[in-house]
Amino acid sequence: MKLRVLTYNIHHWEGIDGRIDVSRTAEVIRAAEADVIALNEVYHPAPVPGLDRPALDAMAEMLRMEAVFGQATTASWGDERAPTGYGNACLSRWPIQAYAAHRLVPVPGREQRGLLEVHIALPTGTLLTAYITHLDQTREDARWRQLQSLLQWTWRDRERPHLLMGDFNTLSSADYPEPEMWKAAVATAAAEGYKLEKPRVIPRLLQMGYVDCFSQAGEGEGLSCPTTEPRVRIDYIFASPSLAPALRWCRRWDAPPADVASDHYPVLALFELPG
């Protein structure tokens, strides 16, 4: 059985052209032929002009999939919109049997982050758990604390096949194998007014036995953000040790309209499961 999974930061439905276009976001996902999709930066239930239902529900109907939402915090979407839920979501071609939204440990001065846990019934008769998260965008120490928090939930599934996906907002040492490459990246970031911190989050996940799907079986270009001029790989699909042997390939999905539908490119991975 083939399983295609996608992780996608949808930039709250807004493309780099400033348009909020749910059908365009759905078009990206449909073209990738993904079966299980992790979404970040989702407002829900958020009204969108031209739709008679929340955007997430509308997109699920367009794709003929089930959808669930995991609220991390409450936020205002635009100056004239009332506060609504903000967090992660999952779309699935197959039945979602259960899900839970977990709040990660609060980090003072930083936005509240969450972890969405989703149990999906595969056609093989087995259950697949997908964990979806979006870590802090500014500080590695904040991401480190959030990671330690989410591992309290994912650790329960350590012996079972599962996925950990989302926008981790951090870099992988595997993308900078030579010290000179990391020094060059630090210098480039400094010239743009940013400070790169030594990666801690991804090494910890690898230490826990997770497999970075792109690092393991990546094909083509891996930089995922921003779509206008990709410079960093911060969107990841991790496979648990028992699922990793089924990995066949992982790719950045950049077929149009992915280049304009969000400021992130989605990442797609293929697994071949027994049964």
C-alpha atoms as an extended CHARMM CRD file, in Angstrom:
* protein
*
       275  EXT
         1         1  MET       CA              0.0000000000        0.0000000000        0.0000000000  PROA      1               0.0000000000
         2         2  LYS       CA              1.2990000000        3.4310000000       -0.9460000000  PROA      2               0.0000000000
         3         3  LEU       CA              0.9470000000        6.2920000000        1.5140000000  PROA      3               0.0000000000
         4         4  ARG       CA              1.6530000000        9.8790000000        0.4680000000  PROA      4               0.0000000000
         5         5  VAL       CA              1.9590000000       12.4050000000        3.2920000000  PROA      5               0.0000000000
         6         6  LEU       CA              2.3040000000       16.1630000000        2.9740000000  PROA      6               0.0000000000
         7         7  THR       CA              3.2180000000       18.8920000000        5.4370000000  PROA      7               0.0000000000
         8         8  TYR       CA              2.2030000000       22.4370000000        4.5010000000  PROA      8               0.0000000000
         9         9  ASN       CA              2.3240000000       25.7920000000        6.2600000000  PROA      9               0.0000000000
        10        10  ILE       CA             -0.5740000000       27.4960000000        4.4660000000  PROA      10              0.0000000000
        11        11  HSD       CA              0.1470000000       31.0360000000        5.7360000000  PROA      11              0.0000000000
        12        12  HSD       CA             -3.4480000000       31.3700000000        7.0010000000  PROA      12              0.0000000000
        13        13  TRP       CA             -4.8400000000       30.7270000000        3.5130000000  PROA      13              0.0000000000
        14        14  GLU       CA             -3.0520000000       33.7840000000        2.0950000000  PROA      14              0.0000000000
        15        15  GLY       CA             -0.7360000000       33.6520000000       -0.8980000000  PROA      15              0.0000000000
        16        16  ILE       CA              2.3300000000       35.7840000000       -1.4860000000  PROA      16              0.0000000000
        17        17  ASP       CA              0.1520000000       37.9200000000       -3.7530000000  PROA      17              0.0000000000
        18        18  GLY       CA             -2.0070000000       38.8900000000       -0.7570000000  PROA      18              0.0000000000
        19        19  ARG       CA             -5.0120000000       36.8630000000       -1.9470000000  PROA      19              0.0000000000
        20        20  ILE       CA             -6.9550000000       34.5950000000        0.3820000000  PROA      20              0.0000000000
        21        21  ASP       CA             -7.8850000000       31.7260000000       -1.9110000000  PROA      21              0.0000000000
        22        22  VAL       CA             -8.9330000000       28.4500000000       -0.3000000000  PROA      22              0.0000000000
        23        23  SER       CA             -9.5200000000       26.7430000000       -3.6370000000  PROA      23              0.0000000000
        24        24  ARG       CA             -5.9390000000       27.5570000000       -4.6840000000  PROA      24              0.0000000000
        25        25  THR       CA             -4.5770000000       26.0020000000       -1.5070000000  PROA      25              0.0000000000
        26        26  ALA       CA             -6.7460000000       22.9530000000       -2.1700000000  PROA      26              0.0000000000
        27        27  GLU       CA             -5.3820000000       22.7950000000       -5.7200000000  PROA      27              0.0000000000
        28        28  VAL       CA             -1.8200000000       22.4750000000       -4.3840000000  PROA      28              0.0000000000
        29        29  ILE       CA             -2.8200000000       19.5770000000       -2.1390000000  PROA      29              0.0000000000
        30        30  ARG       CA             -4.8960000000       17.8570000000       -4.8200000000  PROA      30              0.0000000000
        31        31  ALA       CA             -2.0380000000       17.9970000000       -7.3230000000  PROA      31              0.0000000000
        32        32  ALA       CA              0.3170000000       16.3810000000       -4.8070000000  PROA      32              0.0000000000
        33        33  GLU       CA             -2.1340000000       13.4590000000       -4.4860000000  PROA      33              0.0000000000
        34        34  ALA       CA             -1.4750000000       13.3350000000       -0.7590000000  PROA      34              0.0000000000
        35        35  ASP       CA             -3.4310000000       10.9900000000        1.4940000000  PROA      35              0.0000000000
        36        36  VAL       CA             -2.6070000000       12.5700000000        4.8670000000  PROA      36              0.0000000000
        37        37  ILE       CA             -1.9000000000       16.2810000000        5.1450000000  PROA      37              0.0000000000
        38        38  ALA       CA             -0.4980000000       18.3020000000        8.0380000000  PROA      38              0.0000000000
        39        39  LEU       CA             -1.4180000000       21.9960000000        8.0010000000  PROA      39              0.0000000000
        40        40  ASN       CA              0.1350000000       24.8610000000        9.9730000000  PROA      40              0.0000000000
        41        41  GLU       CA             -1.0440000000       28.4550000000       10.4860000000  PROA      41              0.0000000000
        42        42  VAL       CA             -4.7090000000       27.5640000000       10.3140000000  PROA      42              0.0000000000
        43        43  TYR       CA             -7.4260000000       29.9400000000       11.5070000000  PROA      43              0.0000000000
        44        44  HSD       CA            -10.6050000000       28.0390000000       12.4200000000  PROA      44              0.0000000000
        45        45  PRO       CA            -13.4970000000       28.5040000000       12.3680000000  PROA      45              0.0000000000
        46        46  ALA       CA            -12.6990000000       31.5100000000       10.2340000000  PROA      46              0.0000000000
        47        47  PRO       CA            -15.1280000000       32.9860000000        7.6940000000  PROA      47              0.0000000000
        48        48  VAL       CA            -13.6990000000       33.6850000000        4.2690000000  PROA      48              0.0000000000
        49        49  PRO       CA            -15.3040000000       35.9640000000        1.6680000000  PROA      49              0.0000000000
        50        50  GLY       CA            -17.1810000000       33.9260000000       -0.9010000000  PROA      50              0.0000000000
        51        51  LEU       CA            -17.5760000000       30.8420000000        1.3020000000  PROA      51              0.0000000000
        52        52  ASP       CA            -20.6240000000       29.8720000000        3.3480000000  PROA      52              0.0000000000
        53        53  ARG       CA            -18.6160000000       27.8470000000        5.8800000000  PROA      53              0.0000000000
        54        54  PRO       CA            -15.2380000000       27.9400000000        7.6450000000  PROA      54              0.0000000000
        55        55  ALA       CA            -12.2890000000       27.7000000000        5.2830000000  PROA      55              0.0000000000
        56        56  LEU       CA            -11.0300000000       24.3730000000        6.6650000000  PROA      56              0.0000000000
        57        57  ASP       CA            -14.4370000000       22.7350000000        6.2470000000  PROA      57              0.0000000000
        58        58  ALA       CA            -14.7580000000       24.1100000000        2.7330000000  PROA      58              0.0000000000
        59        59  MET       CA            -11.3540000000       22.8170000000        1.7030000000  PROA      59              0.0000000000
        60        60  ALA       CA            -12.0650000000       19.3780000000        3.1640000000  PROA      60              0.0000000000
        61        61  GLU       CA            -15.2130000000       19.2150000000        1.0660000000  PROA      61              0.0000000000
        62        62  MET       CA            -13.3180000000       20.3170000000       -2.0510000000  PROA      62              0.0000000000
        63        63  LEU       CA            -10.8150000000       17.5060000000       -1.5000000000  PROA      63              0.0000000000
        64        64  ARG       CA            -13.3900000000       14.9590000000       -0.2700000000  PROA      64              0.0000000000
        65        65  MET       CA            -11.3960000000       14.4020000000        2.8770000000  PROA      65              0.0000000000
        66        66  GLU       CA            -11.9780000000       14.4310000000        6.6050000000  PROA      66              0.0000000000
        67        67  ALA       CA            -10.5630000000       17.3590000000        8.5610000000  PROA      67              0.0000000000
        68        68  VAL       CA             -9.7890000000       18.0230000000       12.2110000000  PROA      68              0.0000000000
        69        69  PHE       CA             -8.3800000000       21.1080000000       13.9130000000  PROA      69              0.0000000000
        70        70  GLY       CA             -6.1230000000       21.4880000000       16.9210000000  PROA      70              0.0000000000
        71        71  GLN       CA             -6.2710000000       24.9150000000       18.5280000000  PROA      71              0.0000000000
        72        72  ALA       CA             -3.0360000000       26.1990000000       20.0230000000  PROA      72              0.0000000000
        73        73  THR       CA             -4.1600000000       29.7200000000       20.8350000000  PROA      73              0.0000000000
        74        74  THR       CA             -6.6970000000       32.4210000000       19.9800000000  PROA      74              0.0000000000
        75        75  ALA       CA             -5.7820000000       35.1430000000       17.5290000000  PROA      75              0.0000000000
        76        76  SER       CA             -7.3250000000       37.9000000000       15.4580000000  PROA      76              0.0000000000
        77        77  TRP       CA             -7.2450000000       37.3590000000       11.7330000000  PROA      77              0.0000000000
        78        78  GLY       CA             -6.9910000000       40.8310000000       10.2380000000  PROA      78              0.0000000000
        79        79  ASP       CA             -7.9510000000       44.1380000000       11.8210000000  PROA      79              0.0000000000
        80        80  GLU       CA            -11.6980000000       43.7400000000       11.3170000000  PROA      80              0.0000000000
        81        81  ARG       CA            -12.1430000000       40.0500000000       12.1700000000  PROA      81              0.0000000000
        82        82  ALA       CA            -13.1010000000       38.7510000000       15.5830000000  PROA      82              0.0000000000
        83        83  PRO       CA            -10.6240000000       36.5030000000       17.4200000000  PROA      83              0.0000000000
        84        84  THR       CA            -10.7850000000       32.8640000000       16.3880000000  PROA      84              0.0000000000
        85        85  GLY       CA             -8.8890000000       29.6240000000       16.9350000000  PROA      85              0.0000000000
        86        86  TYR       CA             -5.3700000000       29.3870000000       15.5370000000  PROA      86              0.0000000000
        87        87  GLY       CA             -3.2370000000       26.2920000000       15.2750000000  PROA      87              0.0000000000
        88        88  ASN       CA             -2.7390000000       23.0910000000       13.2920000000  PROA      88              0.0000000000
        89        89  ALA       CA             -5.0280000000       20.8840000000       11.2290000000  PROA      89              0.0000000000
        90        90  CYS       CA             -5.0610000000       17.5040000000        9.5440000000  PROA      90              0.0000000000
        91        91  LEU       CA             -6.7560000000       16.3160000000        6.3730000000  PROA      91              0.0000000000
        92        92  SER       CA             -7.1250000000       12.6150000000        5.6680000000  PROA      92              0.0000000000
        93        93  ARG       CA             -8.3830000000       10.5490000000        2.7780000000  PROA      93              0.0000000000
        94        94  TRP       CA             -9.1820000000        7.7920000000        5.2680000000  PROA      94              0.0000000000
        95        95  PRO       CA            -11.3200000000        7.7870000000        8.4250000000  PROA      95              0.0000000000
        96        96  ILE       CA            -10.0320000000        9.7210000000       11.4060000000  PROA      96              0.0000000000
        97        97  GLN       CA            -10.8920000000        7.6200000000       14.4380000000  PROA      97              0.0000000000
        98        98  ALA       CA             -9.7540000000       10.0160000000       17.1480000000  PROA      98              0.0000000000
        99        99  TYR       CA             -7.7650000000       13.1840000000       17.6680000000  PROA      99              0.0000000000
       100       100  ALA       CA             -6.5700000000       15.4440000000       20.4700000000  PROA      100             0.0000000000
       101       101  ALA       CA             -5.1390000000       18.9330000000       20.6690000000  PROA      101             0.0000000000
       102       102  HSD       CA             -2.3100000000       19.3420000000       23.1800000000  PROA      102             0.0000000000
       103       103  ARG       CA             -0.8800000000       22.6460000000       24.3220000000  PROA      103             0.0000000000
       104       104  LEU       CA              2.8870000000       22.7200000000       24.5400000000  PROA      104             0.0000000000
       105       105  VAL       CA              4.6200000000       24.1820000000       27.5550000000  PROA      105             0.0000000000
       106       106  PRO       CA              4.1790000000       27.9880000000       27.6200000000  PROA      106             0.0000000000
       107       107  VAL       CA              7.3390000000       29.9820000000       26.9610000000  PROA      107             0.0000000000
       108       108  PRO       CA              7.2070000000       33.4790000000       28.5240000000  PROA      108             0.0000000000
       109       109  GLY       CA              6.9730000000       36.1890000000       25.9070000000  PROA      109             0.0000000000
       110       110  ARG       CA              6.3850000000       33.7440000000       23.0570000000  PROA      110             0.0000000000
       111       111  GLU       CA              3.2350000000       32.6490000000       21.2280000000  PROA      111             0.0000000000
       112       112  GLN       CA              1.4800000000       29.5860000000       22.6230000000  PROA      112             0.0000000000
       113       113  ARG       CA              2.1610000000       26.5280000000       20.4640000000  PROA      113             0.0000000000
       114       114  GLY       CA              0.3540000000       23.2210000000       20.1440000000  PROA      114             0.0000000000
       115       115  LEU       CA              0.5520000000       19.6110000000       19.0220000000  PROA      115             0.0000000000
       116       116  LEU       CA             -2.2780000000       17.9230000000       17.1330000000  PROA      116             0.0000000000
       117       117  GLU       CA             -2.4830000000       14.1530000000       17.5530000000  PROA      117             0.0000000000
       118       118  VAL       CA             -4.5330000000       12.2930000000       14.9270000000  PROA      118             0.0000000000
       119       119  HSD       CA             -5.3130000000        8.5670000000       14.6870000000  PROA      119             0.0000000000
       120       120  ILE       CA             -6.1180000000        7.4460000000       11.1470000000  PROA      120             0.0000000000
       121       121  ALA       CA             -7.5740000000        4.0750000000       10.0930000000  PROA      121             0.0000000000
       122       122  LEU       CA             -5.6240000000        2.8940000000        7.0480000000  PROA      122             0.0000000000
       123       123  PRO       CA             -7.1660000000        0.5930000000        4.4120000000  PROA      123             0.0000000000
       124       124  THR       CA             -4.7850000000       -2.1350000000        5.6280000000  PROA      124             0.0000000000
       125       125  GLY       CA             -6.7300000000       -2.2850000000        8.8910000000  PROA      125             0.0000000000
       126       126  THR       CA             -3.9390000000       -0.6900000000       10.9030000000  PROA      126             0.0000000000
       127       127  LEU       CA             -3.8310000000        2.6420000000       12.7150000000  PROA      127             0.0000000000
       128       128  LEU       CA             -1.4160000000        5.4210000000       11.8210000000  PROA      128             0.0000000000
       129       129  THR       CA             -0.8040000000        8.2840000000       14.2230000000  PROA      129             0.0000000000
       130       130  ALA       CA              0.1450000000       11.6720000000       12.8060000000  PROA      130             0.0000000000
       131       131  TYR       CA              1.5230000000       14.3620000000       15.1230000000  PROA      131             0.0000000000
       132       132  ILE       CA              1.4530000000       17.9010000000       13.7580000000  PROA      132             0.0000000000
       133       133  THR       CA              3.1840000000       20.9070000000       15.2820000000  PROA      133             0.0000000000
       134       134  HSD       CA              4.5010000000       24.4040000000       14.5930000000  PROA      134             0.0000000000
       135       135  LEU       CA              7.3750000000       25.5690000000       16.7740000000  PROA      135             0.0000000000
       136       136  ASP       CA              8.5150000000       29.0720000000       17.7310000000  PROA      136             0.0000000000
       137       137  GLN       CA              9.8170000000       31.1790000000       14.8630000000  PROA      137             0.0000000000
       138       138  THR       CA             12.5110000000       33.1840000000       16.6570000000  PROA      138             0.0000000000
       139       139  ARG       CA             14.4740000000       31.3070000000       19.3310000000  PROA      139             0.0000000000
       140       140  GLU       CA             16.0320000000       27.8620000000       19.4970000000  PROA      140             0.0000000000
       141       141  ASP       CA             15.7570000000       27.7790000000       23.2840000000  PROA      141             0.0000000000
       142       142  ALA       CA             11.9790000000       28.3020000000       22.9840000000  PROA      142             0.0000000000
       143       143  ARG       CA             11.7590000000       25.5570000000       20.3480000000  PROA      143             0.0000000000
       144       144  TRP       CA             13.8300000000       23.2950000000       22.5960000000  PROA      144             0.0000000000
       145       145  ARG       CA             11.3800000000       23.6970000000       25.4680000000  PROA      145             0.0000000000
       146       146  GLN       CA              8.4360000000       23.1030000000       23.1300000000  PROA      146             0.0000000000
       147       147  LEU       CA             10.1420000000       19.9880000000       21.7600000000  PROA      147             0.0000000000
       148       148  GLN       CA             10.6470000000       18.5290000000       25.2260000000  PROA      148             0.0000000000
       149       149  SER       CA              6.9570000000       19.1290000000       25.8470000000  PROA      149             0.0000000000
       150       150  LEU       CA              5.7170000000       17.4150000000       22.6750000000  PROA      150             0.0000000000
       151       151  LEU       CA              7.9680000000       14.4120000000       23.2220000000  PROA      151             0.0000000000
       152       152  GLN       CA              5.9160000000       13.6060000000       26.3120000000  PROA      152             0.0000000000
       153       153  TRP       CA              3.0660000000       12.6610000000       23.9590000000  PROA      153             0.0000000000
       154       154  THR       CA              4.9560000000       11.1670000000       21.0240000000  PROA      154             0.0000000000
       155       155  TRP       CA              6.9990000000        8.9640000000       23.3760000000  PROA      155             0.0000000000
       156       156  ARG       CA              3.8730000000        6.9170000000       24.0700000000  PROA      156             0.0000000000
       157       157  ASP       CA              3.9500000000        5.7810000000       20.4310000000  PROA      157             0.0000000000
       158       158  ARG       CA              7.6780000000        5.0140000000       20.3250000000  PROA      158             0.0000000000
       159       159  GLU       CA              7.0790000000        1.3410000000       19.4650000000  PROA      159             0.0000000000
       160       160  ARG       CA              4.3480000000        2.0500000000       16.9150000000  PROA      160             0.0000000000
       161       161  PRO       CA              4.5740000000        3.5490000000       13.4000000000  PROA      161             0.0000000000
       162       162  HSD       CA              3.8560000000        7.2700000000       13.4790000000  PROA      162             0.0000000000
       163       163  LEU       CA              4.6600000000       10.5660000000       11.8090000000  PROA      163             0.0000000000
       164       164  LEU       CA              5.7980000000       13.8830000000       13.2560000000  PROA      164             0.0000000000
       165       165  MET       CA              5.2840000000       16.7400000000       10.8060000000  PROA      165             0.0000000000
       166       166  GLY       CA              5.1260000000       20.4910000000       10.5320000000  PROA      166             0.0000000000
       167       167  ASP       CA              6.9780000000       23.7810000000       10.4670000000  PROA      167             0.0000000000
       168       168  PHE       CA              9.7630000000       23.4250000000       13.0270000000  PROA      168             0.0000000000
       169       169  ASN       CA             11.2930000000       26.8350000000       12.2620000000  PROA      169             0.0000000000
       170       170  THR       CA             14.7680000000       25.4030000000       12.7830000000  PROA      170             0.0000000000
       171       171  LEU       CA             17.6720000000       24.1300000000       10.7450000000  PROA      171             0.0000000000
       172       172  SER       CA             19.2090000000       20.6970000000       10.4300000000  PROA      172             0.0000000000
       173       173  SER       CA             22.9430000000       20.1530000000       10.8280000000  PROA      173             0.0000000000
       174       174  ALA       CA             22.6730000000       17.6290000000        7.9840000000  PROA      174             0.0000000000
       175       175  ASP       CA             22.1070000000       20.5110000000        5.5680000000  PROA      175             0.0000000000
       176       176  TYR       CA             25.4640000000       22.0380000000        6.5890000000  PROA      176             0.0000000000
       177       177  PRO       CA             27.8610000000       19.0610000000        6.7170000000  PROA      177             0.0000000000
       178       178  GLU       CA             30.9880000000       21.2070000000        6.4890000000  PROA      178             0.0000000000
       179       179  PRO       CA             31.8710000000       23.8760000000        9.0890000000  PROA      179             0.0000000000
       180       180  GLU       CA             32.4710000000       26.3790000000        6.2940000000  PROA      180             0.0000000000
       181       181  MET       CA             28.8980000000       25.9040000000        5.0730000000  PROA      181             0.0000000000
       182       182  TRP       CA             27.4940000000       26.7520000000        8.4900000000  PROA      182             0.0000000000
       183       183  LYS       CA             29.7900000000       29.7810000000        8.8310000000  PROA      183             0.0000000000
       184       184  ALA       CA             28.5990000000       31.0310000000        5.4420000000  PROA      184             0.0000000000
       185       185  ALA       CA             24.9590000000       30.5850000000        6.4660000000  PROA      185             0.0000000000
       186       186  VAL       CA             25.5570000000       32.4900000000        9.7170000000  PROA      186             0.0000000000
       187       187  ALA       CA             27.2570000000       35.3130000000        7.8150000000  PROA      187             0.0000000000
       188       188  THR       CA             24.4430000000       35.5240000000        5.2700000000  PROA      188             0.0000000000
       189       189  ALA       CA             21.8160000000       35.6340000000        8.0160000000  PROA      189             0.0000000000
       190       190  ALA       CA             23.7520000000       38.3080000000        9.9220000000  PROA      190             0.0000000000
       191       191  ALA       CA             23.8910000000       40.4690000000        6.8030000000  PROA      191             0.0000000000
       192       192  GLU       CA             20.1050000000       40.2560000000        6.6310000000  PROA      192             0.0000000000
       193       193  GLY       CA             19.6810000000       41.1370000000       10.3080000000  PROA      193             0.0000000000
       194       194  TYR       CA             19.0910000000       37.6120000000       11.6320000000  PROA      194             0.0000000000
       195       195  LYS       CA             21.0290000000       35.4900000000       14.1030000000  PROA      195             0.0000000000
       196       196  LEU       CA             21.3390000000       31.7790000000       13.4450000000  PROA      196             0.0000000000
       197       197  GLU       CA             21.5870000000       29.6560000000       16.5660000000  PROA      197             0.0000000000
       198       198  LYS       CA             23.2590000000       26.2770000000       16.7190000000  PROA      198             0.0000000000
       199       199  PRO       CA             20.6320000000       23.6160000000       15.8800000000  PROA      199             0.0000000000
       200       200  ARG       CA             19.5100000000       21.5980000000       18.9020000000  PROA      200             0.0000000000
       201       201  VAL       CA             15.9740000000       20.5220000000       18.0390000000  PROA      201             0.0000000000
       202       202  ILE       CA             16.6390000000       18.3310000000       14.9950000000  PROA      202             0.0000000000
       203       203  PRO       CA             19.6730000000       16.5800000000       16.5260000000  PROA      203             0.0000000000
       204       204  ARG       CA             17.5240000000       15.7030000000       19.5360000000  PROA      204             0.0000000000
       205       205  LEU       CA             14.8350000000       14.1690000000       17.3290000000  PROA      205             0.0000000000
       206       206  LEU       CA             17.4390000000       12.1310000000       15.4690000000  PROA      206             0.0000000000
       207       207  GLN       CA             18.8470000000       11.0030000000       18.7960000000  PROA      207             0.0000000000
       208       208  MET       CA             15.3490000000        9.8090000000       19.7080000000  PROA      208             0.0000000000
       209       209  GLY       CA             15.3690000000        7.5910000000       16.6070000000  PROA      209             0.0000000000
       210       210  TYR       CA             13.2510000000        9.7510000000       14.2900000000  PROA      210             0.0000000000
       211       211  VAL       CA             14.2460000000        9.8090000000       10.6330000000  PROA      211             0.0000000000
       212       212  ASP       CA             14.2680000000       13.1270000000        8.7790000000  PROA      212             0.0000000000
       213       213  CYS       CA             12.6080000000       11.9620000000        5.5640000000  PROA      213             0.0000000000
       214       214  PHE       CA             14.2210000000       14.5200000000        3.2780000000  PROA      214             0.0000000000
       215       215  SER       CA             17.6730000000       14.0150000000        4.7300000000  PROA      215             0.0000000000
       216       216  GLN       CA             17.2290000000       10.2570000000        4.3780000000  PROA      216             0.0000000000
       217       217  ALA       CA             15.5870000000       10.0120000000        0.9430000000  PROA      217             0.0000000000
       218       218  GLY       CA             15.3610000000       13.5330000000       -0.4440000000  PROA      218             0.0000000000
       219       219  GLU       CA             15.0900000000       14.1640000000       -4.1600000000  PROA      219             0.0000000000
       220       220  GLY       CA             15.7610000000       17.5550000000       -5.7460000000  PROA      220             0.0000000000
       221       221  GLU       CA             15.8250000000       20.8850000000       -3.9490000000  PROA      221             0.0000000000
       222       222  GLY       CA             14.8660000000       20.8530000000       -0.2880000000  PROA      222             0.0000000000
       223       223  LEU       CA             14.7050000000       24.5320000000        0.6950000000  PROA      223             0.0000000000
       224       224  SER       CA             11.1020000000       25.2210000000        1.6720000000  PROA      224             0.0000000000
       225       225  CYS       CA             10.8820000000       28.8840000000        2.6430000000  PROA      225             0.0000000000
       226       226  PRO       CA             10.1950000000       31.5250000000        1.4760000000  PROA      226             0.0000000000
       227       227  THR       CA              8.6710000000       30.6320000000       -1.8700000000  PROA      227             0.0000000000
       228       228  THR       CA              9.8580000000       33.9200000000       -3.3790000000  PROA      228             0.0000000000
       229       229  GLU       CA             13.5070000000       32.9750000000       -2.7970000000  PROA      229             0.0000000000
       230       230  PRO       CA             13.9160000000       29.7180000000       -0.8450000000  PROA      230             0.0000000000
       231       231  ARG       CA             16.7930000000       29.9950000000        1.6370000000  PROA      231             0.0000000000
       232       232  VAL       CA             16.0700000000       27.5350000000        4.4520000000  PROA      232             0.0000000000
       233       233  ARG       CA             14.6050000000       24.0900000000        5.0580000000  PROA      233             0.0000000000
       234       234  ILE       CA             12.3340000000       24.4240000000        8.0760000000  PROA      234             0.0000000000
       235       235  ASP       CA              9.3660000000       22.1920000000        7.1320000000  PROA      235             0.0000000000
       236       236  TYR       CA              9.8840000000       18.5440000000        8.0420000000  PROA      236             0.0000000000
       237       237  ILE       CA              8.3740000000       15.0900000000        7.8780000000  PROA      237             0.0000000000
       238       238  PHE       CA              9.8280000000       12.7420000000       10.5020000000  PROA      238             0.0000000000
       239       239  ALA       CA              9.1530000000        9.0100000000       10.5140000000  PROA      239             0.0000000000
       240       240  SER       CA              9.3190000000        6.8880000000       13.6490000000  PROA      240             0.0000000000
       241       241  PRO       CA             11.9320000000        4.0940000000       13.6270000000  PROA      241             0.0000000000
       242       242  SER       CA              9.3450000000        1.4110000000       12.8260000000  PROA      242             0.0000000000
       243       243  LEU       CA              7.8770000000        3.4270000000        9.9400000000  PROA      243             0.0000000000
       244       244  ALA       CA             11.1390000000        4.6820000000        8.4150000000  PROA      244             0.0000000000
       245       245  PRO       CA             11.9800000000        1.4540000000        6.4910000000  PROA      245             0.0000000000
       246       246  ALA       CA              8.8460000000        2.0330000000        4.3910000000  PROA      246             0.0000000000
       247       247  LEU       CA             10.0910000000        5.4540000000        3.2020000000  PROA      247             0.0000000000
       248       248  ARG       CA             10.7470000000        5.5950000000       -0.5380000000  PROA      248             0.0000000000
       249       249  TRP       CA             11.3310000000        9.2780000000       -1.2740000000  PROA      249             0.0000000000
       250       250  CYS       CA             10.7380000000       12.8080000000       -0.0300000000  PROA      250             0.0000000000
       251       251  ARG       CA             10.4120000000       15.9620000000       -2.1530000000  PROA      251             0.0000000000
       252       252  ARG       CA              9.6220000000       19.6290000000       -1.9720000000  PROA      252             0.0000000000
       253       253  TRP       CA              6.3310000000       20.0530000000       -3.7910000000  PROA      253             0.0000000000
       254       254  ASP       CA              6.8020000000       23.1380000000       -5.9560000000  PROA      254             0.0000000000
       255       255  ALA       CA              4.4670000000       22.5760000000       -8.8720000000  PROA      255             0.0000000000
       256       256  PRO       CA              2.3080000000       25.6800000000       -9.5590000000  PROA      256             0.0000000000
       257       257  PRO       CA              0.4130000000       27.1640000000       -7.8470000000  PROA      257             0.0000000000
       258       258  ALA       CA              2.5350000000       26.1590000000       -4.8270000000  PROA      258             0.0000000000
       259       259  ASP       CA              4.9250000000       28.9770000000       -5.7150000000  PROA      259             0.0000000000
       260       260  VAL       CA              2.2710000000       31.6110000000       -4.9060000000  PROA      260             0.0000000000
       261       261  ALA       CA             -0.3130000000       29.9100000000       -2.6700000000  PROA      261             0.0000000000
       262       262  SER       CA              1.7750000000       30.3530000000        0.5170000000  PROA      262             0.0000000000
       263       263  ASP       CA              5.1400000000       31.6440000000        1.6650000000  PROA      263             0.0000000000
       264       264  HSD       CA              6.1520000000       28.0120000000        2.3100000000  PROA      264             0.0000000000
       265       265  TYR       CA              6.4790000000       25.1470000000       -0.1260000000  PROA      265             0.0000000000
       266       266  PRO       CA              4.8800000000       21.9020000000        1.0400000000  PROA      266             0.0000000000
       267       267  VAL       CA              6.9970000000       18.7890000000        1.5800000000  PROA      267             0.0000000000
       268       268  LEU       CA              5.7670000000       15.4130000000        0.3000000000  PROA      268             0.0000000000
       269       269  ALA       CA              6.9110000000       11.9070000000        1.2360000000  PROA      269             0.0000000000
       270       270  LEU       CA              5.9930000000        8.4760000000       -0.1220000000  PROA      270             0.0000000000
       271       271  PHE       CA              5.8450000000        5.3310000000        2.0090000000  PROA      271             0.0000000000
       272       272  GLU       CA              5.1340000000        1.7830000000        0.8580000000  PROA      272             0.0000000000
       273       273  LEU       CA              3.4080000000       -0.1180000000        3.6310000000  PROA      273             0.0000000000
       274       274  PRO       CA              2.7840000000       -3.8750000000        3.7680000000  PROA      274             0.0000000000
       275       275  GLY       CA             -0.7400000000       -5.0330000000        3.0640000000  PROA      275             0.0000000000
